[in-house]
Each structure stands twice: as structure tokens, then as C-alpha cells.
Amino acid sequence: MAIWKTAPKLSASSFEYADSHATSLAAGLNGGLFSSNNGDYAGKIAEFRNMALANRTGLGVAIMKFGYADIVADKLAGAQTEYLAAVNALKAQGVRVLHVTPPLVYNAPDENAPKLQMRGWMMSTFAQDTIF
């Protein structure tokens, strides 16, 4: 997860570690690891939403990247529903969201179908947004 706090004349290399409970961010790029485990998409989405909303004043953009274990077949629909709710909550507060599609697993191609489905859903659901 990463959050860009707007700042004048900021160096592109500026980065500050911030855990998901941070309520005061430095100017520039802030981010860190989730405290939720891989596979816990709901926990990661909640951390992302809470951190971005707690720091929404002056926030330039919020970014969340799922891990390889977060998007699996039996969790796909739930992840889509919760991610959409989080993005809508952020956008309602004026926060811009940059989306990152889930990573594929090169040595377990059978696990990639739900990740590709999530990618397709993101591309159609957030067609007006920046998606990587």
C-alpha cells in the first residue's frame, strides 16, 4: 500500500515508511506492508481504506496491490465487492485511487484464472481510472 501526500517541490525519490495505522504522513510517498496476512484480502482492503481516509486531507493518490494469495477462486466475489466499496468510499472523500491488478503465479498457472478475472473486472469497473 502506498499513499502520495501532496507537497510542493518534492523529490521523486522521497519515500517514508508508514504502517497502516498512520494518521499523520510526511509529504511525499508514504507506504509499507500490510499487517494482514497474504490471503486476507478483507483485512488488506480495510487497512487500505482506513489509512487513506485517515489521511485524506492533502492526499494525492492512494494505491493498493493485492498479493498472489489474496485473489483465489472462492474469494474472488468477496474481494471485488469489498474493494469496490473501499474505492467508492475513498472517491466520495475526493481521494484518487490508482489500481494495481493482482500478480500472476508463474509456477502455478492453474491459480491464475481468478487473478485474470479480477484484472478484467478492474479494467471494466474502473475504466476511467489509472490501472497497472
ABEGO torsion letter per residue (X at the ends): XBBBBBBBGBBAABBBBBBAABABBBBEBBBEBBABBBGBAAAAAAAAAAAAAAAABGBABBBBBBBAAABBAAAAAAAAAAAAAAAAAAAAAGBBBBBBBBBBBAABAAAAAAAAAAAAAAAAAAAABBBX
